[in-house]
Amino acid sequence: MGEVRVPKQALYSAQTQRAVNNFAMSNLYMPRGFVRSMGLIKQAAANANHELGLLDQKQALAIS
């Protein structure tokens, strides 16, 4: 896919920078309820993976 430059202060990596470079931005946003539900799903997955021993407590808490 080639090299891509990502700003040092960016909180994302090359794949996101490729999307920024190749796709037009809009003023559309995901609804608040959708964003909240995705957060709850990630939290539940982190907790489940911690209980299964696939994540240590520090990682699970960081995700949660």
PDBQT receptor file of N, H, CA, C and O in Angstrom, charges set to zero:
ATOM      1  N   MET A   1       0.820  -1.189   0.000  1.00  0.00    +0.000 N 
ATOM      2  CA  MET A   1       0.000   0.000   0.000  1.00  0.00    +0.000 C 
ATOM      3  C   MET A   1       0.859   1.246   0.000  1.00  0.00    +0.000 C 
ATOM      4  O   MET A   1       0.362   2.338  -0.278  1.00  0.00    +0.000 OA
ATOM      5  N   GLY A   2       2.111   1.109   0.300  1.00  0.00    +0.000 N 
ATOM      6  H   GLY A   2       2.515   0.223   0.526  1.00  0.00    +0.000 HD
ATOM      7  CA  GLY A   2       3.005   2.254   0.275  1.00  0.00    +0.000 C 
ATOM      8  C   GLY A   2       3.056   3.001   1.585  1.00  0.00    +0.000 C 
ATOM      9  O   GLY A   2       2.242   2.781   2.483  1.00  0.00    +0.000 OA
ATOM     10  N   GLU A   3       4.017   3.882   1.678  1.00  0.00    +0.000 N 
ATOM     11  H   GLU A   3       4.678   4.061   0.949  1.00  0.00    +0.000 HD
ATOM     12  CA  GLU A   3       4.186   4.695   2.879  1.00  0.00    +0.000 C 
ATOM     13  C   GLU A   3       3.164   5.818   2.905  1.00  0.00    +0.000 C 
ATOM     14  O   GLU A   3       2.700   6.293   1.868  1.00  0.00    +0.000 OA
ATOM     15  N   VAL A   4       2.830   6.222   4.105  1.00  0.00    +0.000 N 
ATOM     16  H   VAL A   4       3.207   5.836   4.948  1.00  0.00    +0.000 HD
ATOM     17  CA  VAL A   4       1.930   7.355   4.296  1.00  0.00    +0.000 C 
ATOM     18  C   VAL A   4       2.426   8.133   5.511  1.00  0.00    +0.000 C 
ATOM     19  O   VAL A   4       2.857   7.547   6.504  1.00  0.00    +0.000 OA
ATOM     20  N   ARG A   5       2.362   9.438   5.421  1.00  0.00    +0.000 N 
ATOM     21  H   ARG A   5       2.012   9.915   4.615  1.00  0.00    +0.000 HD
ATOM     22  CA  ARG A   5       2.837  10.285   6.527  1.00  0.00    +0.000 C 
ATOM     23  C   ARG A   5       1.672  10.574   7.468  1.00  0.00    +0.000 C 
ATOM     24  O   ARG A   5       0.592  10.988   7.047  1.00  0.00    +0.000 OA
ATOM     25  N   VAL A   6       1.924  10.342   8.754  1.00  0.00    +0.000 N 
ATOM     26  H   VAL A   6       2.801  10.005   9.096  1.00  0.00    +0.000 HD
ATOM     27  CA  VAL A   6       0.937  10.591   9.796  1.00  0.00    +0.000 C 
ATOM     28  C   VAL A   6       1.508  11.664  10.715  1.00  0.00    +0.000 C 
ATOM     29  O   VAL A   6       2.647  11.532  11.162  1.00  0.00    +0.000 OA
ATOM     30  N   PRO A   7       0.751  12.726  11.014  1.00  0.00    +0.000 N 
ATOM     31  CA  PRO A   7       1.261  13.764  11.911  1.00  0.00    +0.000 C 
ATOM     32  C   PRO A   7       1.662  13.181  13.274  1.00  0.00    +0.000 C 
ATOM     33  O   PRO A   7       0.997  12.281  13.786  1.00  0.00    +0.000 OA
ATOM     34  N   LYS A   8       2.741  13.694  13.852  1.00  0.00    +0.000 N 
ATOM     35  H   LYS A   8       3.281  14.426  13.436  1.00  0.00    +0.000 HD
ATOM     36  CA  LYS A   8       3.222  13.192  15.147  1.00  0.00    +0.000 C 
ATOM     37  C   LYS A   8       2.167  13.286  16.239  1.00  0.00    +0.000 C 
ATOM     38  O   LYS A   8       2.069  12.397  17.084  1.00  0.00    +0.000 OA
ATOM     39  N   GLN A   9       1.381  14.352  16.229  1.00  0.00    +0.000 N 
ATOM     40  H   GLN A   9       1.461  15.074  15.542  1.00  0.00    +0.000 HD
ATOM     41  CA  GLN A   9       0.391  14.562  17.285  1.00  0.00    +0.000 C 
ATOM     42  C   GLN A   9      -0.889  13.761  17.051  1.00  0.00    +0.000 C 
ATOM     43  O   GLN A   9      -1.790  13.798  17.889  1.00  0.00    +0.000 OA
ATOM     44  N   ALA A  10      -0.990  13.042  15.937  1.00  0.00    +0.000 N 
ATOM     45  H   ALA A  10      -0.258  13.013  15.256  1.00  0.00    +0.000 HD
ATOM     46  CA  ALA A  10      -2.202  12.287  15.602  1.00  0.00    +0.000 C 
ATOM     47  C   ALA A  10      -2.424  11.149  16.595  1.00  0.00    +0.000 C 
ATOM     48  O   ALA A  10      -1.478  10.507  17.051  1.00  0.00    +0.000 OA
ATOM     49  N   LEU A  11      -3.678  10.917  16.912  1.00  0.00    +0.000 N 
ATOM     50  H   LEU A  11      -4.447  11.439  16.541  1.00  0.00    +0.000 HD
ATOM     51  CA  LEU A  11      -4.047   9.807  17.786  1.00  0.00    +0.000 C 
ATOM     52  C   LEU A  11      -4.544   8.627  16.956  1.00  0.00    +0.000 C 
ATOM     53  O   LEU A  11      -5.368   7.835  17.415  1.00  0.00    +0.000 OA
ATOM     54  N   TYR A  12      -4.040   8.521  15.742  1.00  0.00    +0.000 N 
ATOM     55  H   TYR A  12      -3.371   9.165  15.370  1.00  0.00    +0.000 HD
ATOM     56  CA  TYR A  12      -4.415   7.438  14.845  1.00  0.00    +0.000 C 
ATOM     57  C   TYR A  12      -3.192   7.019  14.045  1.00  0.00    +0.000 C 
ATOM     58  O   TYR A  12      -2.128   7.630  14.144  1.00  0.00    +0.000 OA
ATOM     59  N   SER A  13      -3.359   5.961  13.248  1.00  0.00    +0.000 N 
ATOM     60  H   SER A  13      -4.223   5.464  13.167  1.00  0.00    +0.000 HD
ATOM     61  CA  SER A  13      -2.199   5.448  12.496  1.00  0.00    +0.000 C 
ATOM     62  C   SER A  13      -2.434   5.518  10.990  1.00  0.00    +0.000 C 
ATOM     63  O   SER A  13      -3.315   6.240  10.523  1.00  0.00    +0.000 OA
ATOM     64  N   ALA A  14      -1.646   4.767  10.244  1.00  0.00    +0.000 N 
ATOM     65  H   ALA A  14      -0.931   4.181  10.624  1.00  0.00    +0.000 HD
ATOM     66  CA  ALA A  14      -1.600   4.886   8.785  1.00  0.00    +0.000 C 
ATOM     67  C   ALA A  14      -2.941   4.609   8.109  1.00  0.00    +0.000 C 
ATOM     68  O   ALA A  14      -3.304   5.319   7.172  1.00  0.00    +0.000 OA
ATOM     69  N   GLN A  15      -3.684   3.604   8.553  1.00  0.00    +0.000 N 
ATOM     70  H   GLN A  15      -3.389   3.027   9.315  1.00  0.00    +0.000 HD
ATOM     71  CA  GLN A  15      -4.943   3.282   7.879  1.00  0.00    +0.000 C 
ATOM     72  C   GLN A  15      -5.925   4.448   7.957  1.00  0.00    +0.000 C 
ATOM     73  O   GLN A  15      -6.596   4.762   6.974  1.00  0.00    +0.000 OA
ATOM     74  N   THR A  16      -6.010   5.085   9.114  1.00  0.00    +0.000 N 
ATOM     75  H   THR A  16      -5.465   4.830   9.913  1.00  0.00    +0.000 HD
ATOM     76  CA  THR A  16      -6.902   6.234   9.258  1.00  0.00    +0.000 C 
ATOM     77  C   THR A  16      -6.413   7.386   8.405  1.00  0.00    +0.000 C 
ATOM     78  O   THR A  16      -7.224   8.089   7.801  1.00  0.00    +0.000 OA
ATOM     79  N   GLN A  17      -5.106   7.596   8.339  1.00  0.00    +0.000 N 
ATOM     80  H   GLN A  17      -4.448   7.025   8.829  1.00  0.00    +0.000 HD
ATOM     81  CA  GLN A  17      -4.570   8.676   7.509  1.00  0.00    +0.000 C 
ATOM     82  C   GLN A  17      -4.891   8.426   6.038  1.00  0.00    +0.000 C 
ATOM     83  O   GLN A  17      -5.192   9.368   5.304  1.00  0.00    +0.000 OA
ATOM     84  N   ARG A  18      -4.830   7.175   5.603  1.00  0.00    +0.000 N 
ATOM     85  H   ARG A  18      -4.585   6.410   6.199  1.00  0.00    +0.000 HD
ATOM     86  CA  ARG A  18      -5.209   6.866   4.217  1.00  0.00    +0.000 C 
ATOM     87  C   ARG A  18      -6.665   7.225   3.959  1.00  0.00    +0.000 C 
ATOM     88  O   ARG A  18      -6.997   7.759   2.901  1.00  0.00    +0.000 OA
ATOM     89  N   ALA A  19      -7.533   6.936   4.919  1.00  0.00    +0.000 N 
ATOM     90  H   ALA A  19      -7.264   6.502   5.778  1.00  0.00    +0.000 HD
ATOM     91  CA  ALA A  19      -8.945   7.282   4.764  1.00  0.00    +0.000 C 
ATOM     92  C   ALA A  19      -9.116   8.797   4.696  1.00  0.00    +0.000 C 
ATOM     93  O   ALA A  19      -9.886   9.298   3.876  1.00  0.00    +0.000 OA
ATOM     94  N   VAL A  20      -8.406   9.527   5.550  1.00  0.00    +0.000 N 
ATOM     95  H   VAL A  20      -7.781   9.120   6.217  1.00  0.00    +0.000 HD
ATOM     96  CA  VAL A  20      -8.466  10.994   5.542  1.00  0.00    +0.000 C 
ATOM     97  C   VAL A  20      -8.022  11.527   4.178  1.00  0.00    +0.000 C 
ATOM     98  O   VAL A  20      -8.621  12.459   3.640  1.00  0.00    +0.000 OA
ATOM     99  N   ASN A  21      -6.973  10.930   3.631  1.00  0.00    +0.000 N 
ATOM    100  H   ASN A  21      -6.486  10.173   4.067  1.00  0.00    +0.000 HD
ATOM    101  CA  ASN A  21      -6.433  11.391   2.350  1.00  0.00    +0.000 C 
ATOM    102  C   ASN A  21      -7.339  11.055   1.165  1.00  0.00    +0.000 C 
ATOM    103  O   ASN A  21      -7.377  11.794   0.181  1.00  0.00    +0.000 OA
ATOM    104  N   ASN A  22      -8.068   9.939   1.261  1.00  0.00    +0.000 N 
ATOM    105  H   ASN A  22      -8.037   9.339   2.060  1.00  0.00    +0.000 HD
ATOM    106  CA  ASN A  22      -8.779   9.431   0.090  1.00  0.00    +0.000 C 
ATOM    107  C   ASN A  22     -10.291   9.621   0.091  1.00  0.00    +0.000 C 
ATOM    108  O   ASN A  22     -10.929   9.416  -0.941  1.00  0.00    +0.000 OA
ATOM    109  N   PHE A  23     -10.874  10.000   1.205  1.00  0.00    +0.000 N 
ATOM    110  H   PHE A  23     -10.356  10.167   2.044  1.00  0.00    +0.000 HD
ATOM    111  CA  PHE A  23     -12.320  10.135   1.273  1.00  0.00    +0.000 C 
ATOM    112  C   PHE A  23     -12.696  11.516   1.775  1.00  0.00    +0.000 C 
ATOM    113  O   PHE A  23     -12.125  12.031   2.737  1.00  0.00    +0.000 OA
ATOM    114  N   ALA A  24     -13.670  12.098   1.098  1.00  0.00    +0.000 N 
ATOM    115  H   ALA A  24     -14.134  11.679   0.317  1.00  0.00    +0.000 HD
ATOM    116  CA  ALA A  24     -14.127  13.441   1.468  1.00  0.00    +0.000 C 
ATOM    117  C   ALA A  24     -14.775  13.419   2.852  1.00  0.00    +0.000 C 
ATOM    118  O   ALA A  24     -15.488  12.478   3.200  1.00  0.00    +0.000 OA
ATOM    119  N   MET A  25     -14.519  14.448   3.619  1.00  0.00    +0.000 N 
ATOM    120  H   MET A  25     -13.940  15.212   3.336  1.00  0.00    +0.000 HD
ATOM    121  CA  MET A  25     -15.125  14.598   4.937  1.00  0.00    +0.000 C 
ATOM    122  C   MET A  25     -16.480  15.279   4.766  1.00  0.00    +0.000 C 
ATOM    123  O   MET A  25     -16.679  16.072   3.846  1.00  0.00    +0.000 OA
ATOM    124  N   SER A  26     -17.386  14.964   5.648  1.00  0.00    +0.000 N 
ATOM    125  H   SER A  26     -17.224  14.320   6.396  1.00  0.00    +0.000 HD
ATOM    126  CA  SER A  26     -18.690  15.624   5.612  1.00  0.00    +0.000 C 
ATOM    127  C   SER A  26     -18.983  16.200   6.985  1.00  0.00    +0.000 C 
ATOM    128  O   SER A  26     -18.208  16.025   7.925  1.00  0.00    +0.000 OA
ATOM    129  N   ASN A  27     -20.089  16.876   7.088  1.00  0.00    +0.000 N 
ATOM    130  H   ASN A  27     -20.719  17.019   6.325  1.00  0.00    +0.000 HD
ATOM    131  CA  ASN A  27     -20.487  17.409   8.392  1.00  0.00    +0.000 C 
ATOM    132  C   ASN A  27     -21.496  16.479   9.060  1.00  0.00    +0.000 C 
ATOM    133  O   ASN A  27     -22.200  16.883   9.986  1.00  0.00    +0.000 OA
ATOM    134  N   LEU A  28     -21.567  15.232   8.588  1.00  0.00    +0.000 N 
ATOM    135  H   LEU A  28     -20.996  14.904   7.835  1.00  0.00    +0.000 HD
ATOM    136  CA  LEU A  28     -22.478  14.253   9.172  1.00  0.00    +0.000 C 
ATOM    137  C   LEU A  28     -21.796  13.559  10.349  1.00  0.00    +0.000 C 
ATOM    138  O   LEU A  28     -20.603  13.261  10.303  1.00  0.00    +0.000 OA
ATOM    139  N   TYR A  29     -22.562  13.310  11.390  1.00  0.00    +0.000 N 
ATOM    140  H   TYR A  29     -23.531  13.552  11.427  1.00  0.00    +0.000 HD
ATOM    141  CA  TYR A  29     -22.048  12.649  12.578  1.00  0.00    +0.000 C 
ATOM    142  C   TYR A  29     -22.943  11.472  12.926  1.00  0.00    +0.000 C 
ATOM    143  O   TYR A  29     -24.132  11.464  12.608  1.00  0.00    +0.000 OA
ATOM    144  N   MET A  30     -22.361  10.486  13.577  1.00  0.00    +0.000 N 
ATOM    145  H   MET A  30     -21.395  10.493  13.835  1.00  0.00    +0.000 HD
ATOM    146  CA  MET A  30     -23.155   9.357  14.047  1.00  0.00    +0.000 C 
ATOM    147  C   MET A  30     -24.033   9.848  15.201  1.00  0.00    +0.000 C 
ATOM    148  O   MET A  30     -23.601  10.683  15.996  1.00  0.00    +0.000 OA
ATOM    149  N   PRO A  31     -25.260   9.336  15.297  1.00  0.00    +0.000 N 
ATOM    150  CA  PRO A  31     -26.133   9.735  16.411  1.00  0.00    +0.000 C 
ATOM    151  C   PRO A  31     -25.512   9.362  17.755  1.00  0.00    +0.000 C 
ATOM    152  O   PRO A  31     -24.818   8.352  17.874  1.00  0.00    +0.000 OA
ATOM    153  N   ARG A  32     -25.768  10.187  18.756  1.00  0.00    +0.000 N 
ATOM    154  H   ARG A  32     -26.332  11.008  18.659  1.00  0.00    +0.000 HD
ATOM    155  CA  ARG A  32     -25.213   9.979  20.094  1.00  0.00    +0.000 C 
ATOM    156  C   ARG A  32     -25.532   8.579  20.633  1.00  0.00    +0.000 C 
ATOM    157  O   ARG A  32     -24.673   7.941  21.241  1.00  0.00    +0.000 OA
ATOM    158  N   GLY A  33     -26.750   8.106  20.414  1.00  0.00    +0.000 N 
ATOM    159  H   GLY A  33     -27.447   8.625  19.920  1.00  0.00    +0.000 HD
ATOM    160  CA  GLY A  33     -27.136   6.782  20.899  1.00  0.00    +0.000 C 
ATOM    161  C   GLY A  33     -26.310   5.667  20.273  1.00  0.00    +0.000 C 
ATOM    162  O   GLY A  33     -25.990   4.681  20.938  1.00  0.00    +0.000 OA
ATOM    163  N   PHE A  34     -25.963   5.818  18.999  1.00  0.00    +0.000 N 
ATOM    164  H   PHE A  34     -26.223   6.618  18.459  1.00  0.00    +0.000 HD
ATOM    165  CA  PHE A  34     -25.138   4.816  18.320  1.00  0.00    +0.000 C 
ATOM    166  C   PHE A  34     -23.728   4.797  18.909  1.00  0.00    +0.000 C 
ATOM    167  O   PHE A  34     -23.177   3.731  19.183  1.00  0.00    +0.000 OA
ATOM    168  N   VAL A  35     -23.156   5.973  19.100  1.00  0.00    +0.000 N 
ATOM    169  H   VAL A  35     -23.604   6.839  18.878  1.00  0.00    +0.000 HD
ATOM    170  CA  VAL A  35     -21.804   6.061  19.669  1.00  0.00    +0.000 C 
ATOM    171  C   VAL A  35     -21.789   5.458  21.070  1.00  0.00    +0.000 C 
ATOM    172  O   VAL A  35     -20.866   4.724  21.423  1.00  0.00    +0.000 OA
ATOM    173  N   ARG A  36     -22.812   5.767  21.869  1.00  0.00    +0.000 N 
ATOM    174  H   ARG A  36     -23.562   6.363  21.582  1.00  0.00    +0.000 HD
ATOM    175  CA  ARG A  36     -22.901   5.221  23.223  1.00  0.00    +0.000 C 
ATOM    176  C   ARG A  36     -23.011   3.700  23.182  1.00  0.00    +0.000 C 
ATOM    177  O   ARG A  36     -22.344   3.010  23.952  1.00  0.00    +0.000 OA
ATOM    178  N   SER A  37     -23.845   3.176  22.292  1.00  0.00    +0.000 N 
ATOM    179  H   SER A  37     -24.387   3.736  21.667  1.00  0.00    +0.000 HD
ATOM    180  CA  SER A  37     -24.016   1.720  22.219  1.00  0.00    +0.000 C 
ATOM    181  C   SER A  37     -22.718   1.035  21.804  1.00  0.00    +0.000 C 
ATOM    182  O   SER A  37     -22.411  -0.048  22.302  1.00  0.00    +0.000 OA
ATOM    183  N   MET A  38     -21.954   1.641  20.907  1.00  0.00    +0.000 N 
ATOM    184  H   MET A  38     -22.204   2.521  20.502  1.00  0.00    +0.000 HD
ATOM    185  CA  MET A  38     -20.666   1.054  20.517  1.00  0.00    +0.000 C 
ATOM    186  C   MET A  38     -19.709   1.029  21.709  1.00  0.00    +0.000 C 
ATOM    187  O   MET A  38     -18.962   0.067  21.889  1.00  0.00    +0.000 OA
ATOM    188  N   GLY A  39     -19.734   2.082  22.518  1.00  0.00    +0.000 N 
ATOM    189  H   GLY A  39     -20.341   2.863  22.372  1.00  0.00    +0.000 HD
ATOM    190  CA  GLY A  39     -18.899   2.109  23.722  1.00  0.00    +0.000 C 
ATOM    191  C   GLY A  39     -19.292   1.014  24.701  1.00  0.00    +0.000 C 
ATOM    192  O   GLY A  39     -18.428   0.366  25.291  1.00  0.00    +0.000 OA
ATOM    193  N   LEU A  40     -20.595   0.804  24.876  1.00  0.00    +0.000 N 
ATOM    194  H   LEU A  40     -21.297   1.330  24.396  1.00  0.00    +0.000 HD
ATOM    195  CA  LEU A  40     -21.062  -0.249  25.782  1.00  0.00    +0.000 C 
ATOM    196  C   LEU A  40     -20.663  -1.636  25.279  1.00  0.00    +0.000 C 
ATOM    197  O   LEU A  40     -20.314  -2.511  26.072  1.00  0.00    +0.000 OA
ATOM    198  N   ILE A  41     -20.716  -1.835  23.960  1.00  0.00    +0.000 N 
ATOM    199  H   ILE A  41     -21.000  -1.124  23.316  1.00  0.00    +0.000 HD
ATOM    200  CA  ILE A  41     -20.305  -3.118  23.386  1.00  0.00    +0.000 C 
ATOM    201  C   ILE A  41     -18.811  -3.344  23.626  1.00  0.00    +0.000 C 
ATOM    202  O   ILE A  41     -18.404  -4.439  24.015  1.00  0.00    +0.000 OA
ATOM    203  N   LYS A  42     -17.993  -2.314  23.396  1.00  0.00    +0.000 N 
ATOM    204  H   LYS A  42     -18.324  -1.425  23.079  1.00  0.00    +0.000 HD
ATOM    205  CA  LYS A  42     -16.549  -2.448  23.621  1.00  0.00    +0.000 C 
ATOM    206  C   LYS A  42     -16.253  -2.737  25.094  1.00  0.00    +0.000 C 
ATOM    207  O   LYS A  42     -15.385  -3.551  25.409  1.00  0.00    +0.000 OA
ATOM    208  N   GLN A  43     -16.976  -2.072  25.989  1.00  0.00    +0.000 N 
ATOM    209  H   GLN A  43     -17.682  -1.411  25.733  1.00  0.00    +0.000 HD
ATOM    210  CA  GLN A  43     -16.777  -2.299  27.417  1.00  0.00    +0.000 C 
ATOM    211  C   GLN A  43     -17.138  -3.736  27.789  1.00  0.00    +0.000 C 
ATOM    212  O   GLN A  43     -16.398  -4.392  28.523  1.00  0.00    +0.000 OA
ATOM    213  N   ALA A  44     -18.261  -4.221  27.291  1.00  0.00    +0.000 N 
ATOM    214  H   ALA A  44     -18.862  -3.689  26.695  1.00  0.00    +0.000 HD
ATOM    215  CA  ALA A  44     -18.679  -5.590  27.587  1.00  0.00    +0.000 C 
ATOM    216  C   ALA A  44     -17.675  -6.596  27.025  1.00  0.00    +0.000 C 
ATOM    217  O   ALA A  44     -17.363  -7.592  27.678  1.00  0.00    +0.000 OA
ATOM    218  N   ALA A  45     -17.170  -6.342  25.821  1.00  0.00    +0.000 N 
ATOM    219  H   ALA A  45     -17.424  -5.534  25.290  1.00  0.00    +0.000 HD
ATOM    220  CA  ALA A  45     -16.187  -7.244  25.217  1.00  0.00    +0.000 C 
ATOM    221  C   ALA A  45     -14.887  -7.251  26.027  1.00  0.00    +0.000 C 
ATOM    222  O   ALA A  45     -14.284  -8.305  26.225  1.00  0.00    +0.000 OA
ATOM    223  N   ALA A  46     -14.458  -6.078  26.494  1.00  0.00    +0.000 N 
ATOM    224  H   ALA A  46     -14.948  -5.222  26.334  1.00  0.00    +0.000 HD
ATOM    225  CA  ALA A  46     -13.237  -6.010  27.310  1.00  0.00    +0.000 C 
ATOM    226  C   ALA A  46     -13.420  -6.787  28.604  1.00  0.00    +0.000 C 
ATOM    227  O   ALA A  46     -12.523  -7.519  29.023  1.00  0.00    +0.000 OA
ATOM    228  N   ASN A  47     -14.575  -6.632  29.238  1.00  0.00    +0.000 N 
ATOM    229  H   ASN A  47     -15.303  -6.037  28.897  1.00  0.00    +0.000 HD
ATOM    230  CA  ASN A  47     -14.833  -7.357  30.482  1.00  0.00    +0.000 C 
ATOM    231  C   ASN A  47     -14.872  -8.863  30.241  1.00  0.00    +0.000 C 
ATOM    232  O   ASN A  47     -14.299  -9.626  31.019  1.00  0.00    +0.000 OA
ATOM    233  N   ALA A  48     -15.535  -9.295  29.180  1.00  0.00    +0.000 N 
ATOM    234  H   ALA A  48     -16.000  -8.675  28.548  1.00  0.00    +0.000 HD
ATOM    235  CA  ALA A  48     -15.614 -10.722  28.865  1.00  0.00    +0.000 C 
ATOM    236  C   ALA A  48     -14.228 -11.284  28.563  1.00  0.00    +0.000 C 
ATOM    237  O   ALA A  48     -13.883 -12.366  29.038  1.00  0.00    +0.000 OA
ATOM    238  N   ASN A  49     -13.439 -10.565  27.783  1.00  0.00    +0.000 N 
ATOM    239  H   ASN A  49     -13.720  -9.686  27.397  1.00  0.00    +0.000 HD
ATOM    240  CA  ASN A  49     -12.094 -11.046  27.452  1.00  0.00    +0.000 C 
ATOM    241  C   ASN A  49     -11.188 -11.076  28.674  1.00  0.00    +0.000 C 
ATOM    242  O   ASN A  49     -10.304 -11.927  28.771  1.00  0.00    +0.000 OA
ATOM    243  N   HIS A  50     -11.401 -10.157  29.604  1.00  0.00    +0.000 N 
ATOM    244  H   HIS A  50     -12.119  -9.465  29.525  1.00  0.00    +0.000 HD
ATOM    245  CA  HIS A  50     -10.637 -10.193  30.858  1.00  0.00    +0.000 C 
ATOM    246  C   HIS A  50     -11.018 -11.437  31.663  1.00  0.00    +0.000 C 
ATOM    247  O   HIS A  50     -10.150 -12.140  32.181  1.00  0.00    +0.000 OA
ATOM    248  N   GLU A  51     -12.322 -11.701  31.763  1.00  0.00    +0.000 N 
ATOM    249  H   GLU A  51     -13.027 -11.130  31.342  1.00  0.00    +0.000 HD
ATOM    250  CA  GLU A  51     -12.780 -12.879  32.506  1.00  0.00    +0.000 C 
ATOM    251  C   GLU A  51     -12.278 -14.180  31.877  1.00  0.00    +0.000 C 
ATOM    252  O   GLU A  51     -12.061 -15.166  32.581  1.00  0.00    +0.000 OA
ATOM    253  N   LEU A  52     -12.093 -14.184  30.564  1.00  0.00    +0.000 N 
ATOM    254  H   LEU A  52     -12.269 -13.382  29.993  1.00  0.00    +0.000 HD
ATOM    255  CA  LEU A  52     -11.578 -15.373  29.884  1.00  0.00    +0.000 C 
ATOM    256  C   LEU A  52     -10.058 -15.471  29.946  1.00  0.00    +0.000 C 
ATOM    257  O   LEU A  52      -9.478 -16.453  29.482  1.00  0.00    +0.000 OA
ATOM    258  N   GLY A  53      -9.409 -14.450  30.521  1.00  0.00    +0.000 N 
ATOM    259  H   GLY A  53      -9.881 -13.653  30.898  1.00  0.00    +0.000 HD
ATOM    260  CA  GLY A  53      -7.962 -14.455  30.634  1.00  0.00    +0.000 C 
ATOM    261  C   GLY A  53      -7.242 -13.998  29.379  1.00  0.00    +0.000 C 
ATOM    262  O   GLY A  53      -6.037 -14.208  29.240  1.00  0.00    +0.000 OA
ATOM    263  N   LEU A  54      -7.972 -13.374  28.463  1.00  0.00    +0.000 N 
ATOM    264  H   LEU A  54      -8.951 -13.203  28.576  1.00  0.00    +0.000 HD
ATOM    265  CA  LEU A  54      -7.373 -12.919  27.214  1.00  0.00    +0.000 C 
ATOM    266  C   LEU A  54      -6.849 -11.488  27.304  1.00  0.00    +0.000 C 
ATOM    267  O   LEU A  54      -6.056 -11.058  26.467  1.00  0.00    +0.000 OA
ATOM    268  N   LEU A  55      -7.290 -10.760  28.310  1.00  0.00    +0.000 N 
ATOM    269  H   LEU A  55      -7.934 -11.109  28.991  1.00  0.00    +0.000 HD
ATOM    270  CA  LEU A  55      -6.792  -9.404  28.588  1.00  0.00    +0.000 C 
ATOM    271  C   LEU A  55      -6.420  -9.317  30.044  1.00  0.00    +0.000 C 
ATOM    272  O   LEU A  55      -7.132  -9.850  30.895  1.00  0.00    +0.000 OA
ATOM    273  N   ASP A  56      -5.307  -8.648  30.357  1.00  0.00    +0.000 N 
ATOM    274  H   ASP A  56      -4.729  -8.214  29.665  1.00  0.00    +0.000 HD
ATOM    275  CA  ASP A  56      -5.013  -8.427  31.765  1.00  0.00    +0.000 C 
ATOM    276  C   ASP A  56      -5.880  -7.267  32.253  1.00  0.00    +0.000 C 
ATOM    277  O   ASP A  56      -6.510  -6.568  31.460  1.00  0.00    +0.000 OA
ATOM    278  N   GLN A  57      -5.899  -7.079  33.573  1.00  0.00    +0.000 N 
ATOM    279  H   GLN A  57      -5.387  -7.647  34.217  1.00  0.00    +0.000 HD
ATOM    280  CA  GLN A  57      -6.790  -6.077  34.156  1.00  0.00    +0.000 C 
ATOM    281  C   GLN A  57      -6.465  -4.664  33.672  1.00  0.00    +0.000 C 
ATOM    282  O   GLN A  57      -7.377  -3.872  33.433  1.00  0.00    +0.000 OA
ATOM    283  N   LYS A  58      -5.196  -4.342  33.526  1.00  0.00    +0.000 N 
ATOM    284  H   LYS A  58      -4.456  -4.985  33.720  1.00  0.00    +0.000 HD
ATOM    285  CA  LYS A  58      -4.806  -3.004  33.061  1.00  0.00    +0.000 C 
ATOM    286  C   LYS A  58      -5.365  -2.728  31.671  1.00  0.00    +0.000 C 
ATOM    287  O   LYS A  58      -5.894  -1.646  31.416  1.00  0.00    +0.000 OA
ATOM    288  N   GLN A  59      -5.250  -3.710  30.766  1.00  0.00    +0.000 N 
ATOM    289  H   GLN A  59      -4.820  -4.589  30.973  1.00  0.00    +0.000 HD
ATOM    290  CA  GLN A  59      -5.782  -3.540  29.400  1.00  0.00    +0.000 C 
ATOM    291  C   GLN A  59      -7.302  -3.409  29.442  1.00  0.00    +0.000 C 
ATOM    292  O   GLN A  59      -7.864  -2.535  28.782  1.00  0.00    +0.000 OA
ATOM    293  N   ALA A  60      -7.967  -4.260  30.204  1.00  0.00    +0.000 N 
ATOM    294  H   ALA A  60      -7.510  -4.970  30.740  1.00  0.00    +0.000 HD
ATOM    295  CA  ALA A  60      -9.432  -4.228  30.270  1.00  0.00    +0.000 C 
ATOM    296  C   ALA A  60      -9.928  -2.894  30.818  1.00  0.00    +0.000 C 
ATOM    297  O   ALA A  60     -10.902  -2.333  30.316  1.00  0.00    +0.000 OA
ATOM    298  N   LEU A  61      -9.259  -2.395  31.841  1.00  0.00    +0.000 N 
ATOM    299  H   LEU A  61      -8.468  -2.851  32.249  1.00  0.00    +0.000 HD
ATOM    300  CA  LEU A  61      -9.660  -1.103  32.400  1.00  0.00    +0.000 C 
ATOM    301  C   LEU A  61      -9.411   0.036  31.422  1.00  0.00    +0.000 C 
ATOM    302  O   LEU A  61     -10.208   0.971  31.355  1.00  0.00    +0.000 OA
ATOM    303  N   ALA A  62      -8.328  -0.024  30.669  1.00  0.00    +0.000 N 
ATOM    304  H   ALA A  62      -7.680  -0.783  30.723  1.00  0.00    +0.000 HD
ATOM    305  CA  ALA A  62      -8.039   1.012  29.683  1.00  0.00    +0.000 C 
ATOM    306  C   ALA A  62      -9.117   1.046  28.605  1.00  0.00    +0.000 C 
ATOM    307  O   ALA A  62      -9.538   2.123  28.182  1.00  0.00    +0.000 OA
ATOM    308  N   ILE A  63      -9.561  -0.116  28.163  1.00  0.00    +0.000 N 
ATOM    309  H   ILE A  63      -9.219  -0.991  28.507  1.00  0.00    +0.000 HD
ATOM    310  CA  ILE A  63     -10.611  -0.178  27.154  1.00  0.00    +0.000 C 
ATOM    311  C   ILE A  63     -11.934   0.281  27.733  1.00  0.00    +0.000 C 
ATOM    312  O   ILE A  63     -12.674   1.033  27.099  1.00  0.00    +0.000 OA
ATOM    313  N   SER A  64     -12.232  -0.182  28.960  1.00  0.00    +0.000 N 
ATOM    314  H   SER A  64     -11.630  -0.793  29.475  1.00  0.00    +0.000 HD
ATOM    315  CA  SER A  64     -13.492   0.198  29.602  1.00  0.00    +0.000 C 
ATOM    316  C   SER A  64     -13.561   1.674  29.867  1.00  0.00    +0.000 C 
ATOM    317  O   SER A  64     -14.558   2.159  30.404  1.00  0.00    +0.000 OA
TER     318      SER A  64
